[in-house]
Amino acid sequence: MTLPRSAWGASPGGTVEAARPETAERRSRGADGWKHPVRSAKERVRAWFHSRLPRTDTLTLTQRNVYILPSRPGWMLAFTLTLLLVASINYQLNLGYLLTFLLAGCALVGMHVCHGNLRGLTLHLSAPAPVHVGQAVSLDIRLASERNSTRYGVGLGVVGQDTRTTPLGWTDVPAQGSAQVRVAWPALRRGLHHLPPIMATTLYPLGTFRVWSVWRPASQVLIYPAVEAHAPPLPAGEPQAGHQGASRAQNTGEFDGVRAYRRGDPIRAVVWKKAAQAFAAGRSDLVSRDALTVQRQQLWLDHAHCGVADQEARLSRLTAWVIMADQLQLDYGLRLPGREILPDQGTSHRSRCLEALALV
């Protein structure tokens, strides 16, 4: 992919990930919590404008949704041309007239080229994958163009970010082709959330005009609770109906459904993840799943028996236990207020449990 010709301060590349944006609410408040009235008014106007935009995962930029205004260099150029015009009139400088109107003509041509660089572009969004709190949600956006010429210096980013510290993702869109841009934003709260508005912008070719459009994606992103950094071992298993006794939780964080390898155990019963860890540590220990223990015991991850009082801390611990049990390939169930997921294992079961934790 060719590098953008007019990224103006960005680091151009093929697929670029924009850094995490700073929230507008945080920027509008001072160090003592005082809210700036001008910034607050701008945020209200921006929120009102965004609420009028329809949500869609595919957007074609037309004259109805593409906007243009002079940039800071453009205003400086206009001021300079005004001075040149006044000086030329005052001193009757024919060459001054020539220079003034030549630069003004170039600026007008650049205005039309800049607007056409974004107009007609089609944006396609792929639904983002779920992430945990503290991670970045990556949005893969495909830019498609049916024009016979290349579109240079097209940038994408989340509305509200500070471009001085978090630059946009810039790319060039080839003629009658497409380009991919990756934009990221931080996952701050668990749950099912709408994606923030996305801004497409360009300054090509002269940088004297800024053309932009605002896009509200229709997709939602599921954010799982944060994973507890140093989670305790898995809880003890509960005896099934008709069986007596209780299992224990080992210090290594394993549910008592494994035992030392015995000659004659089937290969599929060996816990190969633990074997790889043992080999890496220089040991030759093998462990197998204890089918009898698994049949008599059930591993339940209970919201009421997490050992912590804070709601978010409980969910973080349960999330860590779900991932731990899934890595050990154990059957496990999840108990939440008003909901119970029966013991099972596998990727779909893990996703179902994590989704339930996110939506508590």
C-alpha positions as CSV (number, residue, x, y, z in Angstrom):
1,M,0.0,0.0,0.0
2,T,1.3,3.4,-0.9
3,L,1.9,5.9,1.9
4,P,-0.5,8.8,2.3
5,R,0.6,12.0,0.6
6,S,-1.1,14.4,3.0
7,A,-1.4,12.9,6.5
8,W,-0.3,16.2,8.2
9,G,1.3,15.1,11.4
10,A,0.2,11.4,11.4
11,S,2.4,8.4,11.0
12,P,1.2,6.9,7.7
13,G,1.1,3.2,7.1
14,G,-1.1,0.4,5.8
15,T,-3.3,-0.7,8.7
16,V,-3.0,1.8,11.5
17,E,-4.4,1.5,15.0
18,A,-5.5,4.8,16.5
19,A,-4.6,5.2,20.2
20,R,-7.2,5.2,22.9
21,P,-9.2,8.4,23.0
22,E,-9.6,10.6,26.0
23,T,-13.2,11.0,27.1
24,A,-14.8,14.4,26.4
25,E,-16.3,14.4,29.9
26,R,-12.8,14.2,31.4
27,R,-11.4,17.0,29.2
28,S,-14.3,19.3,30.0
29,R,-13.6,19.3,33.7
30,G,-10.7,21.0,35.4
31,A,-8.4,19.6,38.1
32,D,-10.9,20.6,40.8
33,G,-13.9,19.1,38.9
34,W,-15.2,22.4,37.6
35,K,-16.8,22.1,34.2
36,H,-15.9,24.6,31.5
37,P,-19.1,26.3,30.3
38,V,-17.9,26.6,26.6
39,R,-16.8,23.0,26.4
40,S,-19.9,21.9,28.1
41,A,-22.0,23.7,25.5
42,K,-20.0,22.3,22.6
43,E,-20.5,18.8,24.0
44,R,-24.2,19.3,24.2
45,V,-24.4,20.6,20.6
46,R,-22.2,17.6,19.5
47,A,-24.4,15.1,21.3
48,W,-27.6,16.7,19.8
49,F,-26.0,16.6,16.3
50,H,-24.9,12.9,16.7
51,S,-28.4,11.9,17.9
52,R,-29.8,13.0,14.6
53,L,-27.6,10.7,12.6
54,P,-28.9,7.2,11.7
55,R,-27.0,4.2,12.9
56,T,-25.7,2.0,10.2
57,D,-22.7,-0.3,9.6
58,T,-22.3,0.8,6.0
59,L,-22.1,4.4,5.1
60,T,-21.6,6.1,1.7
61,L,-20.3,9.6,1.9
62,T,-22.3,12.1,-0.3
63,Q,-22.8,15.8,-0.4
64,R,-25.5,15.5,2.3
65,N,-23.1,14.1,5.0
66,V,-19.7,15.5,4.0
67,Y,-18.7,18.9,5.5
68,I,-15.9,21.3,4.7
69,L,-14.3,24.3,6.5
70,P,-11.0,26.0,6.3
71,S,-8.3,24.6,8.5
72,R,-5.9,26.7,10.6
73,P,-3.4,27.0,7.7
74,G,-6.3,27.9,5.5
75,W,-7.3,30.8,7.6
76,M,-3.7,31.9,7.7
77,L,-3.6,31.8,3.9
78,A,-6.8,33.8,3.7
79,F,-5.3,36.4,6.0
80,T,-2.1,36.5,4.0
81,L,-4.0,36.9,0.7
82,T,-6.0,39.8,2.2
83,L,-2.7,41.6,3.1
84,L,-1.3,40.9,-0.3
85,L,-4.5,42.3,-2.0
86,V,-4.5,45.4,0.2
87,A,-0.8,46.1,-0.5
88,S,-1.3,45.5,-4.2
89,I,-4.2,48.0,-4.3
90,N,-2.3,50.5,-2.2
91,Y,0.9,50.4,-4.3
92,Q,-0.7,49.5,-7.6
93,L,1.4,46.3,-8.0
94,N,0.4,44.3,-11.0
95,L,2.7,41.4,-10.0
96,G,1.0,41.6,-6.5
97,Y,-2.4,41.1,-8.2
98,L,-1.0,38.2,-10.2
99,L,0.4,36.5,-7.1
100,T,-2.7,37.1,-5.0
101,F,-5.2,35.8,-7.5
102,L,-2.9,32.9,-8.5
103,L,-2.7,31.7,-4.8
104,A,-6.4,32.3,-4.3
105,G,-7.2,30.2,-7.4
106,C,-5.0,27.4,-6.2
107,A,-6.8,27.5,-2.9
108,L,-10.2,27.3,-4.6
109,V,-9.1,24.3,-6.7
110,G,-7.7,22.6,-3.6
111,M,-11.1,23.1,-1.9
112,H,-12.9,21.2,-4.7
113,V,-10.3,18.5,-4.8
114,C,-10.3,18.1,-1.0
115,H,-14.1,17.7,-0.9
116,G,-14.1,15.2,-3.8
117,N,-11.4,13.2,-2.1
118,L,-13.9,12.1,0.6
119,R,-17.1,12.3,-1.4
120,G,-18.2,9.0,-2.8
121,L,-16.3,6.8,-0.4
122,T,-18.1,3.9,1.2
123,L,-17.3,2.7,4.8
124,H,-17.9,-0.8,5.9
125,L,-17.6,-1.9,9.6
126,S,-17.0,-5.5,10.8
127,A,-18.6,-6.3,14.1
128,P,-16.0,-6.1,16.9
129,A,-15.1,-9.1,19.0
130,P,-15.8,-9.0,22.8
131,V,-13.0,-7.8,25.0
132,H,-12.4,-7.4,28.8
133,V,-12.5,-4.2,30.7
134,G,-9.1,-2.5,30.4
135,Q,-8.5,-3.8,26.9
136,A,-9.0,-1.9,23.6
137,V,-11.9,-2.6,21.3
138,S,-10.5,-2.8,17.8
139,L,-12.7,-1.7,14.9
140,D,-11.8,-3.0,11.5
141,I,-13.1,-0.5,8.9
142,R,-12.9,-1.2,5.1
143,L,-12.9,1.9,2.8
144,A,-14.1,1.1,-0.7
145,S,-13.8,3.5,-3.7
146,E,-15.3,3.1,-7.2
147,R,-13.5,6.2,-8.5
148,N,-10.8,5.8,-11.2
149,S,-8.2,7.7,-9.2
150,T,-6.6,7.1,-5.9
151,R,-7.9,8.9,-2.8
152,Y,-4.9,10.1,-0.7
153,G,-4.7,10.9,3.0
154,V,-8.0,9.6,4.4
155,G,-8.1,9.4,8.1
156,L,-10.4,7.7,10.6
157,G,-10.8,8.0,14.3
158,V,-13.1,8.1,17.2
159,V,-15.0,11.4,17.7
160,G,-13.8,13.2,20.8
161,Q,-10.2,12.0,20.9
162,D,-7.3,14.5,21.3
163,T,-5.5,14.2,17.9
164,R,-2.4,15.8,19.5
165,T,-1.8,12.7,21.6
166,T,-3.9,10.1,19.8
167,P,-3.4,10.5,16.0
168,L,-5.9,9.2,13.6
169,G,-5.4,6.2,11.4
170,W,-4.4,7.3,7.9
171,T,-4.5,5.4,4.7
172,D,-4.7,5.8,0.9
173,V,-7.6,4.2,-1.0
174,P,-6.6,2.8,-4.4
175,A,-8.6,3.5,-7.5
176,Q,-11.6,1.1,-7.8
177,G,-10.2,-0.8,-4.7
178,S,-10.4,-0.8,-1.0
179,A,-8.2,-0.2,2.1
180,Q,-8.4,-1.4,5.7
181,V,-8.0,0.9,8.7
182,R,-8.1,-0.3,12.4
183,V,-9.4,2.1,15.0
184,A,-9.3,1.4,18.7
185,W,-11.0,2.8,21.8
186,P,-10.7,1.8,25.5
187,A,-13.2,-0.6,27.1
188,L,-14.0,1.2,30.4
189,R,-17.3,-0.4,31.5
190,R,-18.6,-3.9,31.2
191,G,-21.9,-4.6,29.4
192,L,-23.3,-4.3,25.9
193,H,-22.5,-0.9,24.5
194,H,-23.1,1.0,21.3
195,L,-19.9,1.9,19.4
196,P,-18.9,5.6,19.6
197,P,-19.2,7.9,16.5
198,I,-16.4,7.5,14.0
199,M,-15.0,10.5,12.1
200,A,-13.7,10.3,8.5
201,T,-11.5,13.3,7.5
202,T,-9.0,14.4,4.9
203,L,-6.8,17.5,4.3
204,Y,-5.5,16.5,0.9
205,P,-4.1,18.1,-1.3
206,L,-3.0,21.5,0.3
207,G,-4.1,21.2,3.9
208,T,-5.9,24.5,3.6
209,F,-9.4,22.9,4.0
210,R,-10.6,20.2,6.3
211,V,-13.3,17.9,5.0
212,W,-15.0,15.5,7.4
213,S,-18.0,13.3,8.0
214,V,-19.4,11.7,11.2
215,W,-20.6,8.0,11.2
216,R,-22.6,6.3,13.9
217,P,-22.2,2.5,13.6
218,A,-25.1,0.3,14.4
219,S,-23.0,-2.6,15.8
220,Q,-22.6,-3.1,19.5
221,V,-19.7,-4.4,21.5
222,L,-19.9,-6.8,24.4
223,I,-17.4,-6.0,27.2
224,Y,-16.6,-8.7,29.7
225,P,-15.6,-7.9,33.3
226,A,-11.9,-7.4,34.0
227,V,-9.9,-10.6,34.9
228,E,-8.6,-10.7,38.4
229,A,-4.8,-10.5,38.3
230,H,-4.0,-13.0,41.1
231,A,-7.2,-15.0,41.4
232,P,-7.3,-17.7,44.2
233,P,-7.6,-21.4,43.3
234,L,-10.8,-22.8,41.9
235,P,-13.4,-23.5,44.6
236,A,-14.1,-27.0,45.9
237,G,-16.4,-29.2,43.9
238,E,-19.9,-30.0,45.1
239,P,-21.1,-33.6,45.3
240,Q,-23.7,-34.6,42.8
241,A,-27.1,-36.0,43.9
242,G,-26.7,-39.6,45.1
243,H,-23.0,-39.2,45.9
244,Q,-21.3,-38.3,49.2
245,G,-18.1,-36.6,50.0
246,A,-16.5,-33.4,48.8
247,S,-13.6,-32.6,46.6
248,R,-10.8,-30.2,47.5
249,A,-9.1,-27.4,45.6
250,Q,-5.4,-27.8,45.2
251,N,-3.0,-25.0,45.9
252,T,-2.1,-24.9,42.2
253,G,-5.6,-23.7,41.4
254,E,-6.9,-27.0,39.9
255,F,-10.2,-28.6,40.6
256,D,-9.8,-32.1,42.1
257,G,-10.7,-33.8,38.8
258,V,-7.1,-34.7,38.0
259,R,-4.6,-37.2,39.4
260,A,-1.1,-38.4,38.7
261,Y,-0.7,-40.4,35.5
262,R,-0.9,-44.2,35.8
263,R,0.3,-46.7,33.3
264,G,-2.6,-47.7,31.1
265,D,-4.4,-44.4,31.2
266,P,-5.7,-43.4,27.7
267,I,-3.8,-40.7,25.9
268,R,-6.9,-38.5,25.6
269,A,-7.2,-38.4,29.4
270,V,-3.8,-36.7,29.8
271,V,-3.9,-33.0,30.6
272,W,-1.4,-31.9,28.0
273,K,-1.3,-28.3,29.0
274,K,-0.1,-29.2,32.4
275,A,2.4,-31.6,30.8
276,A,3.8,-28.9,28.7
277,Q,4.3,-26.7,31.7
278,A,6.0,-29.5,33.6
279,F,8.3,-30.2,30.6
280,A,9.2,-26.5,30.4
281,A,10.2,-26.6,34.1
282,G,12.4,-29.6,33.6
283,R,10.0,-32.1,35.2
284,S,8.5,-35.2,33.6
285,D,5.3,-35.2,35.6
286,L,2.1,-36.2,33.9
287,V,-1.5,-35.8,35.2
288,S,-4.7,-37.5,34.0
289,R,-8.3,-36.6,34.5
290,D,-9.9,-38.7,37.2
291,A,-13.1,-39.8,35.5
292,L,-14.6,-41.2,38.8
293,T,-14.1,-38.0,40.6
294,V,-15.5,-35.9,37.8
295,Q,-18.6,-38.1,37.8
296,R,-19.1,-37.6,41.5
297,Q,-18.2,-34.0,41.8
298,Q,-19.4,-30.8,40.0
299,L,-17.5,-27.6,39.9
300,W,-19.8,-24.6,40.5
301,L,-18.7,-21.0,40.3
302,D,-21.1,-19.3,42.6
303,H,-21.6,-15.5,42.8
304,A,-22.5,-15.8,46.5
305,H,-19.3,-17.6,47.5
306,C,-16.5,-15.6,45.9
307,G,-14.9,-14.4,49.1
308,V,-15.2,-10.7,48.3
309,A,-18.0,-8.2,49.0
310,D,-17.6,-5.7,46.1
311,Q,-19.8,-6.5,43.1
312,E,-17.2,-5.8,40.4
313,A,-14.5,-7.7,42.4
314,R,-16.8,-10.7,42.5
315,L,-17.4,-10.6,38.7
316,S,-13.7,-10.2,38.1
317,R,-13.0,-13.3,40.2
318,L,-15.7,-15.3,38.5
319,T,-14.3,-14.3,35.1
320,A,-10.8,-15.4,36.2
321,W,-12.2,-18.8,37.4
322,V,-14.2,-19.3,34.1
323,I,-11.0,-18.8,32.1
324,M,-9.0,-21.0,34.5
325,A,-11.5,-23.9,34.4
326,D,-11.7,-23.6,30.6
327,Q,-8.0,-23.8,30.3
328,L,-8.0,-26.9,32.4
329,Q,-10.8,-28.3,30.2
330,L,-13.1,-29.0,33.2
331,D,-16.9,-29.1,33.3
332,Y,-18.1,-26.1,35.3
333,G,-21.3,-24.3,36.0
334,L,-22.1,-20.7,36.9
335,R,-24.5,-19.4,39.5
336,L,-25.5,-15.8,39.3
337,P,-28.4,-13.9,40.9
338,G,-31.5,-15.0,39.0
339,R,-29.6,-17.2,36.5
340,E,-27.9,-20.6,36.6
341,I,-25.8,-22.1,33.8
342,L,-25.4,-25.9,34.0
343,P,-22.0,-27.4,34.0
344,D,-20.4,-27.9,30.6
345,Q,-17.1,-27.1,28.8
346,G,-16.0,-25.7,25.5
347,T,-15.7,-22.4,23.7
348,S,-19.4,-21.8,23.4
349,H,-19.9,-22.6,27.1
350,R,-17.2,-20.2,28.1
351,S,-18.6,-17.4,25.9
352,R,-22.1,-18.0,27.4
353,C,-20.7,-17.7,30.9
354,L,-18.7,-14.6,30.2
355,E,-21.7,-12.9,28.5
356,A,-23.8,-13.6,31.5
357,L,-21.1,-12.0,33.8
358,A,-21.0,-9.0,31.5
359,L,-24.7,-8.4,31.6
360,V,-25.2,-8.9,35.4
